[in-house]
Amino acid sequence: MTLLEIFPSLRSGMPSRLDPAVWPRETHYDDAGRVTVGGVALADIADQYATPTYVIDEDEVRQRCRAYRGAFPDAEISYAGKAMMIRAVAKWVGQEGLSVDVCSAGELAVALAAGIEPGRIVLHGNGKSFDELEAAVRAGVGRIVIDSLTEITMLSALLGRTQQILIRLSPGIDVHGHPAVRTGITDQKFGFPIGSDAAAEAVERVLRRPELDLVGFHCHLGSQIHDPDHYGEAVRRMIAEMAMVRREHDVILTELDLGGGHAVAYRGGDAEMNLAELADVIEDALDAACARHRFPRPRIAVEPGRAIVARAGVTLYRVLSVKHVEGGRTYVTVDGGMGDNARVALYGARYSVVVANRHPECAQMTATVAGRFCEAGDIIAADVRLPVDLRPGEVLAVPCTGAYHHSLASTYNSVGRPPIIAVGGGRCRELLRRETIDDLLRRDIGD
């Protein structure tokens, strides 16, 4: 007999069902009350691979790729690899018809190792080194996004063939939010301010180089944008700039890359981007802007990263201790933290947390889930609801952790980074093994 059967009044203190806005679609409680993703009990994964561990639902990733393909059937969908760049994920998105954008030689190597055709790779970055540009040229990437005048000079010295180029412009659109993710404003490190002398000079320099084929412009407005109207305004400003290039240089640019930054929900009630609305806004803005400037409609590209992998990911931890501070909070300390999730410390990100090894059948308490790292700011989730009988050894699951968790993970306190385990169809497999102490020592060459 369960506590619920003995004390039915406890039902009012029970957590609600798993919120479909932040968990993979195939997330359920099994008959034993354990949380399952892709048909696999998360507690079993914690037992087999230890914790902390990243879990990623392959079907969720693929379904989100298909959603973008359906919403933008005529556009190029380019997966922003910085969100999570491992071979398996690159392979999945490639099989679903997406291109891949990379911003380092390392990400380029992963994409190539995953079998992505070089022509479907786009190289980004505001600080590309000569070696990285050389690697991209040698691989034969489809497009390189120019971010500075220096890159034009370096590329011209490297190329023995024609290379398609996009020039990145900052369109002067402020989407607000955290300063670290506002990339569409004028005063920031990416690209050339739209309408500026520097942007005009970049266009002129590229057009003077026969080995550089300027095919279009690129922009990126920021991250966690849920209002599609910002993209409509970007289309209007960018088409006007493309029309200016035609007037001044008699060159018609045929591609417009609008970047990514589409918002996802990290907790229930969070705003997220509606793909159908975004597609409609972009379509209407294109029609109006191209008609106004009598400019031929360019091919559109979008670059979702977080929106593809965030909700597909879940991170597992084990409870180490439960500490009640008199006159203060209750702290639940787990075996991970800012080493595997830096987003809380960097951006003030907020997450939900559930017990994964059982369905709680008792009253709840308000607690702060704290990490094991030696920083006061090492917090995973503040003021979340957890069962009052939570005890060490239990498994906690944090949803919506597929994007920028592995990518930003560190070895702070000399703690190795977690493994990545794929789930689907009731089975799990290891994609990336846990980083061990031996791995850390291998790089330390000594005196």
C-alpha positions as a printed NumPy array, in Angstrom:
array([[  0.   ,   0.   ,   0.   ],
       [  1.339,   3.428,  -0.965],
       [  1.317,   6.633,   1.072],
       [ -1.276,   7.995,  -1.344],
       [ -3.617,   5.148,  -0.522],
       [ -3.126,   5.695,   3.21 ],
       [ -3.26 ,   9.521,   3.048],
       [ -5.258,  10.633,  -0.026],
       [ -4.879,  14.275,   1.075],
       [ -1.231,  14.13 ,   0.007],
       [ -2.328,  14.238,  -3.642],
       [ -2.586,  18.018,  -3.429],
       [  1.139,  18.189,  -2.686],
       [  2.171,  15.96 ,  -5.536],
       [  4.004,  17.355,  -8.55 ],
       [  2.092,  17.769, -11.786],
       [  2.756,  15.61 , -14.81 ],
       [  5.99 ,  16.118, -16.688],
       [  5.62 ,  19.366, -18.631],
       [  5.606,  18.588, -22.377],
       [  7.   ,  22.067, -23.086],
       [ 10.406,  21.198, -21.627],
       [ 10.752,  17.406, -21.891],
       [ 11.278,  15.244, -24.993],
       [  8.011,  14.074, -26.523],
       [  8.636,  10.464, -25.505],
       [  8.924,  11.141, -21.768],
       [  6.71 ,   9.157, -19.423],
       [  6.478,   7.567, -15.988],
       [  6.804,   3.785, -16.157],
       [  4.863,   1.291, -14.032],
       [  7.442,   1.656, -11.268],
       [  6.983,   5.433, -11.2  ],
       [ 10.365,   6.151, -12.81 ],
       [ 10.887,   8.8  , -15.48 ],
       [ 11.626,   7.308, -18.901],
       [ 12.891,   9.061, -22.028],
       [ 12.863,   7.273, -25.362],
       [ 11.604,   4.183, -23.594],
       [ 14.59 ,   4.019, -21.207],
       [ 14.378,   4.626, -17.464],
       [ 16.676,   7.489, -16.525],
       [ 17.507,   5.777, -13.236],
       [ 18.836,   2.794, -15.191],
       [ 21.085,   5.081, -17.21 ],
       [ 22.382,   6.624, -13.977],
       [ 23.117,   3.144, -12.619],
       [ 24.883,   2.006, -15.791],
       [ 26.892,   5.117, -16.672],
       [ 27.096,   6.875, -13.281],
       [ 26.372,  10.586, -12.861],
       [ 26.4  ,  13.328, -13.877],
       [ 25.382,  12.188, -17.35 ],
       [ 23.92 ,  13.922, -20.375],
       [ 21.068,  12.042, -22.073],
       [ 19.931,  12.935, -25.594],
       [ 16.818,  11.671, -27.358],
       [ 17.691,  10.956, -30.998],
       [ 14.065,  10.927, -32.154],
       [ 13.467,  14.347, -30.603],
       [ 16.423,  15.797, -32.515],
       [ 15.214,  14.301, -35.777],
       [ 11.619,  15.459, -35.258],
       [ 12.785,  19.017, -34.643],
       [ 14.852,  18.947, -37.828],
       [ 11.742,  17.841, -39.712],
       [  9.69 ,  20.599, -38.117],
       [ 12.094,  23.184, -39.518],
       [ 12.111,  21.546, -42.914],
       [  8.316,  21.633, -42.903],
       [  8.098,  25.253, -41.798],
       [ 10.746,  26.446, -44.272],
       [ 10.52 ,  24.093, -47.288],
       [ 12.414,  26.427, -49.633],
       [ 15.058,  27.654, -47.191],
       [ 18.411,  26.241, -46.235],
       [ 18.302,  24.989, -42.653],
       [ 21.772,  25.054, -41.161],
       [ 22.285,  23.433, -37.753],
       [ 24.288,  25.745, -35.475],
       [ 26.877,  23.254, -34.313],
       [ 28.043,  25.286, -31.331],
       [ 24.882,  24.195, -29.486],
       [ 26.118,  20.593, -29.355],
       [ 28.786,  19.403, -31.742],
       [ 29.462,  15.699, -31.578],
       [ 29.638,  13.266, -34.482],
       [ 26.337,  11.532, -33.791],
       [ 24.298,  14.75 , -33.649],
       [ 26.007,  16.104, -36.776],
       [ 25.191,  12.826, -38.527],
       [ 21.537,  12.93 , -37.432],
       [ 20.944,  16.479, -38.654],
       [ 22.773,  15.745, -41.893],
       [ 20.58 ,  12.715, -42.522],
       [ 17.53 ,  14.941, -41.968],
       [ 18.647,  17.252, -44.763],
       [ 20.2  ,  20.049, -42.721],
       [ 23.455,  21.818, -43.436],
       [ 25.866,  22.497, -40.565],
       [ 27.526,  25.717, -39.513],
       [ 30.762,  25.613, -37.566],
       [ 32.873,  28.263, -35.886],
       [ 36.23 ,  26.552, -35.325],
       [ 38.587,  24.052, -36.886],
       [ 37.499,  21.576, -34.217],
       [ 33.816,  21.848, -35.097],
       [ 34.74 ,  21.589, -38.77 ],
       [ 36.667,  18.377, -38.079],
       [ 33.696,  16.892, -36.204],
       [ 31.313,  17.735, -39.047],
       [ 33.628,  16.161, -41.616],
       [ 34.141,  13.085, -39.422],
       [ 30.343,  12.735, -39.246],
       [ 30.198,  12.548, -43.038],
       [ 28.733,  16.   , -43.693],
       [ 29.427,  17.015, -47.281],
       [ 31.869,  19.961, -47.246],
       [ 29.608,  21.952, -49.561],
       [ 26.912,  21.874, -46.861],
       [ 29.201,  23.382, -44.213],
       [ 29.271,  27.095, -43.365],
       [ 32.209,  28.578, -41.428],
       [ 31.376,  31.339, -38.927],
       [ 33.319,  33.21 , -36.283],
       [ 34.503,  36.717, -35.524],
       [ 38.089,  35.635, -34.828],
       [ 39.016,  33.042, -37.416],
       [ 42.724,  32.276, -37.474],
       [ 44.758,  31.775, -40.631],
       [ 44.969,  28.05 , -39.833],
       [ 41.191,  27.773, -39.456],
       [ 40.562,  29.551, -42.741],
       [ 43.144,  27.313, -44.382],
       [ 41.437,  24.197, -42.988],
       [ 38.07 ,  25.389, -44.306],
       [ 39.464,  26.159, -47.745],
       [ 41.276,  22.829, -47.865],
       [ 38.084,  20.985, -46.899],
       [ 36.07 ,  22.84 , -49.551],
       [ 33.375,  24.283, -47.287],
       [ 30.369,  25.712, -49.075],
       [ 30.443,  29.224, -47.638],
       [ 32.617,  31.319, -45.37 ],
       [ 31.058,  34.202, -43.445],
       [ 33.36 ,  37.232, -43.503],
       [ 33.498,  39.051, -40.179],
       [ 36.434,  41.455, -40.615],
       [ 38.539,  43.138, -43.276],
       [ 41.506,  41.062, -42.146],
       [ 39.701,  37.86 , -43.141],
       [ 39.305,  39.168, -46.687],
       [ 43.062,  39.609, -46.967],
       [ 43.846,  36.218, -45.436],
       [ 41.351,  34.388, -47.64 ],
       [ 42.679,  36.035, -50.775],
       [ 46.151,  34.806, -49.895],
       [ 44.904,  31.266, -49.306],
       [ 42.59 ,  30.621, -52.201],
       [ 43.503,  28.912, -55.416],
       [ 39.872,  28.575, -56.404],
       [ 36.644,  30.518, -56.104],
       [ 35.067,  30.563, -52.645],
       [ 31.484,  31.572, -51.933],
       [ 31.315,  34.322, -49.318],
       [ 28.684,  35.871, -47.062],
       [ 29.384,  39.166, -45.296],
       [ 28.016,  39.415, -41.765],
       [ 26.162,  42.634, -40.986],
       [ 24.809,  43.768, -37.632],
       [ 21.374,  45.161, -38.518],
       [ 21.003,  47.432, -35.486],
       [ 18.104,  45.506, -33.946],
       [ 18.031,  45.253, -30.151],
       [ 16.09 ,  42.204, -28.975],
       [ 16.918,  43.052, -25.336],
       [ 17.628,  40.215, -22.943],
       [ 21.042,  39.322, -21.48 ],
       [ 23.898,  41.502, -22.847],
       [ 25.947,  38.399, -23.685],
       [ 23.442,  37.232, -26.308],
       [ 22.418,  40.484, -28.037],
       [ 24.252,  40.077, -31.337],
       [ 22.064,  42.226, -33.582],
       [ 22.978,  45.591, -32.062],
       [ 25.547,  47.843, -33.713],
       [ 28.079,  48.104, -30.878],
       [ 29.22 ,  44.492, -30.495],
       [ 32.005,  42.307, -31.792],
       [ 30.274,  40.5  , -34.66 ],
       [ 30.162,  41.674, -38.256],
       [ 29.963,  45.15 , -39.78 ],
       [ 27.297,  47.71 , -38.77 ],
       [ 24.694,  47.884, -41.522],
       [ 25.032,  51.03 , -43.617],
       [ 28.481,  51.824, -42.196],
       [ 31.621,  52.802, -44.104],
       [ 33.219,  49.582, -42.846],
       [ 30.419,  47.487, -44.369],
       [ 30.73 ,  49.343, -47.674],
       [ 34.487,  48.82 , -47.669],
       [ 34.051,  45.096, -46.991],
       [ 31.705,  44.768, -49.965],
       [ 34.079,  46.68 , -52.244],
       [ 37.114,  44.648, -51.171],
       [ 35.367,  41.321, -51.699],
       [ 34.031,  42.351, -55.094],
       [ 37.539,  43.378, -56.19 ],
       [ 38.832,  39.864, -55.484],
       [ 38.015,  37.469, -58.34 ],
       [ 38.59 ,  34.449, -56.084],
       [ 35.876,  35.646, -53.668],
       [ 32.29 ,  35.129, -54.807],
       [ 30.012,  37.36 , -52.733],
       [ 26.66 ,  35.572, -52.774],
       [ 24.854,  37.307, -49.923],
       [ 24.624,  38.75 , -46.443],
       [ 24.385,  37.174, -43.018],
       [ 22.99 ,  38.517, -39.759],
       [ 22.239,  37.215, -36.292],
       [ 19.976,  39.024, -33.849],
       [ 20.671,  37.261, -30.568],
       [ 19.455,  34.298, -28.543],
       [ 16.18 ,  33.196, -26.974],
       [ 14.12 ,  35.411, -29.3  ],
       [ 10.418,  34.554, -29.165],
       [  8.978,  37.527, -31.079],
       [  9.1  ,  36.741, -34.833],
       [  8.631,  40.394, -35.742],
       [ 12.312,  41.008, -35.031],
       [ 13.137,  38.766, -37.987],
       [ 10.681,  40.621, -40.186],
       [ 12.493,  43.856, -39.403],
       [ 15.841,  42.174, -40.131],
       [ 14.55 ,  41.073, -43.542],
       [ 13.465,  44.616, -44.377],
       [ 16.807,  46.132, -43.404],
       [ 18.915,  43.455, -45.064],
       [ 16.972,  43.545, -48.354],
       [ 17.422,  47.312, -48.429],
       [ 21.173,  46.8  , -48.045],
       [ 21.212,  44.163, -50.786],
       [ 19.359,  46.582, -53.067],
       [ 22.012,  49.2  , -52.307],
       [ 24.746,  46.804, -53.44 ],
       [ 22.875,  46.315, -56.721],
       [ 22.596,  50.069, -57.253],
       [ 26.22 ,  50.82 , -56.454],
       [ 27.949,  47.754, -57.893],
       [ 25.456,  46.224, -60.334],
       [ 25.686,  42.947, -58.403],
       [ 22.624,  40.951, -57.319],
       [ 23.123,  39.036, -54.073],
       [ 21.107,  35.826, -54.017],
       [ 21.334,  34.597, -50.403],
       [ 20.151,  36.028, -47.098],
       [ 21.076,  34.152, -43.919],
       [ 18.979,  35.287, -40.948],
       [ 20.865,  33.31 , -38.317],
       [ 19.165,  31.554, -35.443],
       [ 18.436,  32.456, -31.842],
       [ 14.924,  30.981, -31.755],
       [ 13.694,  30.713, -28.182],
       [ 12.934,  27.448, -26.406],
       [ 11.156,  26.965, -23.075],
       [ 13.404,  25.963, -20.197],
       [ 10.577,  25.905, -17.66 ],
       [  6.829,  25.645, -17.924],
       [  5.312,  28.929, -19.015],
       [  8.456,  30.226, -20.729],
       [  7.895,  31.911, -24.076],
       [  9.218,  30.097, -27.145],
       [  9.333,  30.712, -30.862],
       [  6.377,  29.557, -32.933],
       [  7.847,  28.238, -36.187],
       [  4.689,  28.716, -38.25 ],
       [  4.438,  32.35 , -37.162],
       [  8.135,  32.908, -37.828],
       [  7.816,  31.484, -41.333],
       [  4.792,  33.683, -42.061],
       [  6.52 ,  36.834, -40.791],
       [  9.635,  36.182, -42.854],
       [  7.569,  35.38 , -45.936],
       [  5.487,  38.544, -45.641],
       [  8.528,  40.717, -44.964],
       [ 10.325,  39.256, -47.984],
       [  7.367,  39.917, -50.264],
       [  7.03 ,  43.5  , -49.069],
       [ 10.748,  44.365, -49.033],
       [ 11.498,  42.811, -52.413],
       [  8.494,  44.569, -53.968],
       [  9.488,  47.901, -52.446],
       [ 13.05 ,  47.705, -53.752],
       [ 12.153,  45.754, -56.896],
       [ 14.729,  43.225, -55.82 ],
       [ 14.639,  39.548, -56.817],
       [ 13.76 ,  37.292, -53.949],
       [ 16.907,  35.783, -52.369],
       [ 17.183,  32.293, -50.958],
       [ 16.694,  32.367, -47.205],
       [ 18.776,  30.445, -44.67 ],
       [ 18.119,  30.007, -40.94 ],
       [ 20.446,  28.555, -38.328],
       [ 18.663,  26.789, -35.444],
       [ 20.916,  25.162, -32.879],
       [ 19.358,  25.402, -29.438],
       [ 15.918,  24.901, -31.012],
       [ 17.059,  21.549, -32.438],
       [ 18.816,  19.978, -29.448],
       [ 17.841,  21.785, -26.215],
       [ 14.628,  19.912, -25.445],
       [ 16.162,  16.63 , -26.581],
       [ 18.614,  16.728, -23.682],
       [ 18.262,  15.748, -20.017],
       [ 21.036,  15.832, -17.393],
       [ 21.126,  13.317, -14.554],
       [ 22.639,  13.873, -11.112],
       [ 22.758,  11.983,  -7.827],
       [ 21.892,  13.656,  -4.578],
       [ 24.906,  13.908,  -2.257],
       [ 23.302,  15.672,   0.682],
       [ 20.234,  17.58 ,   1.842],
       [ 21.039,  20.531,   4.126],
       [ 18.446,  22.657,   5.893],
       [ 19.887,  26.051,   6.855],
       [ 18.078,  27.48 ,   9.872],
       [ 16.385,  30.68 ,   8.796],
       [ 17.53 ,  30.083,   5.222],
       [ 17.14 ,  27.723,   2.317],
       [ 17.197,  23.983,   1.941],
       [ 20.161,  23.007,  -0.217],
       [ 20.197,  19.772,  -2.172],
       [ 23.789,  19.178,  -3.259],
       [ 24.396,  16.948,  -6.268],
       [ 27.473,  15.46 ,  -7.934],
       [ 27.614,  17.935, -10.829],
       [ 27.098,  21.63 , -11.327],
       [ 28.784,  24.492, -13.143],
       [ 31.35 ,  22.153, -14.687],
       [ 28.603,  20.526, -16.751],
       [ 26.086,  23.416, -16.77 ],
       [ 27.707,  26.847, -16.942],
       [ 24.552,  28.575, -18.195],
       [ 23.209,  29.383, -14.749],
       [ 26.383,  31.236, -13.755],
       [ 26.843,  32.849, -17.177],
       [ 23.299,  33.875, -18.054],
       [ 21.155,  33.37 , -14.982],
       [ 19.388,  30.483, -16.721],
       [ 16.607,  28.779, -14.761],
       [ 15.624,  25.103, -14.865],
       [ 13.077,  22.688, -13.471],
       [ 14.143,  19.533, -11.619],
       [ 12.368,  16.252, -10.906],
       [ 13.179,  13.062,  -9.038],
       [ 13.795,  10.452, -11.734],
       [ 14.006,   7.185,  -9.79 ],
       [ 10.48 ,   7.313,  -8.31 ],
       [  7.215,   9.193,  -8.511],
       [  7.078,  11.195,  -5.265],
       [  4.012,  10.422,  -3.194],
       [  4.497,  12.865,  -0.336],
       [  4.432,  16.569,   0.424],
       [  6.956,  18.832,  -1.233],
       [  9.486,  21.372,  -0.067],
       [ 11.083,  24.355,  -1.765],
       [ 14.783,  23.683,  -2.285],
       [ 17.8  ,  24.973,  -4.153],
       [ 19.774,  22.376,  -6.085],
       [ 23.437,  23.223,  -5.634],
       [ 26.488,  21.919,  -7.456],
       [ 29.59 ,  20.293,  -6.   ],
       [ 32.086,  22.858,  -7.333],
       [ 33.918,  25.326,  -5.093],
       [ 32.003,  28.439,  -6.083],
       [ 29.158,  30.1  ,  -4.197],
       [ 27.448,  30.71 ,  -7.527],
       [ 27.432,  27.026,  -8.431],
       [ 23.661,  26.614,  -8.451],
       [ 21.728,  24.35 , -10.824],
       [ 18.179,  25.407,  -9.931],
       [ 16.902,  27.77 ,  -7.265],
       [ 13.585,  27.46 ,  -5.454],
       [ 12.299,  24.284,  -7.079],
       [  9.778,  21.875,  -5.605],
       [ 11.128,  18.517,  -4.461],
       [  9.771,  15.817,  -2.114],
       [ 10.367,  16.386,   1.6  ],
       [ 11.678,  12.845,   1.941],
       [ 14.423,  13.312,  -0.672],
       [ 17.543,  11.446,   0.362],
       [ 21.166,  10.99 ,  -0.754],
       [ 21.628,   8.568,  -3.626],
       [ 18.426,   9.48 ,  -5.437],
       [ 18.551,  10.574,  -9.062],
       [ 17.513,  14.061, -10.145],
       [ 16.794,  14.924, -13.776],
       [ 17.065,  18.401, -15.288],
       [ 15.254,  18.762, -18.64 ],
       [ 16.057,  20.965, -21.62 ],
       [ 19.824,  20.619, -21.28 ],
       [ 20.775,  19.527, -24.788],
       [ 22.133,  22.903, -25.916],
       [ 25.333,  24.554, -24.671],
       [ 25.811,  22.183, -21.746],
       [ 28.319,  19.798, -23.271],
       [ 29.64 ,  22.655, -25.435],
       [ 30.404,  24.873, -22.429],
       [ 31.475,  22.092, -20.054],
       [ 34.813,  22.489, -18.29 ],
       [ 37.177,  20.516, -16.102],
       [ 36.969,  22.961, -13.212],
       [ 38.253,  21.463,  -9.945],
       [ 39.853,  18.798, -12.196],
       [ 36.512,  17.046, -12.556],
       [ 36.069,  15.232, -15.871],
       [ 33.229,  16.113, -18.213],
       [ 30.143,  13.841, -18.355],
       [ 29.367,  11.232, -21.   ],
       [ 26.591,  11.635, -23.558],
       [ 24.108,   8.773, -23.803],
       [ 21.631,   8.514, -26.683],
       [ 18.197,   6.988, -26.131],
       [ 15.505,   5.817, -28.514],
       [ 13.208,   2.892, -29.072],
       [ 13.768,   1.545, -25.564],
       [ 17.541,   1.314, -25.989],
       [ 20.491,   3.474, -25.001],
       [ 24.057,   3.762, -26.29 ],
       [ 27.112,   5.754, -25.369],
       [ 28.027,   8.537, -27.815],
       [ 30.767,  10.192, -25.789],
       [ 32.512,   8.552, -22.864],
       [ 33.126,  10.168, -19.511],
       [ 36.352,  12.142, -19.216],
       [ 38.549,  10.427, -16.625],
       [ 41.353,  11.51 , -14.311],
       [ 43.721,   9.649, -16.64 ],
       [ 42.503,  11.87 , -19.486],
       [ 43.288,  14.965, -17.441],
       [ 46.736,  13.725, -16.452],
       [ 47.576,  12.725, -20.024],
       [ 47.716,  16.389, -21.043],
       [ 49.902,  17.328, -18.047],
       [ 53.403,  16.69 , -19.364],
       [ 55.058,  17.499, -16.036],
       [ 58.279,  19.361, -15.27 ]])
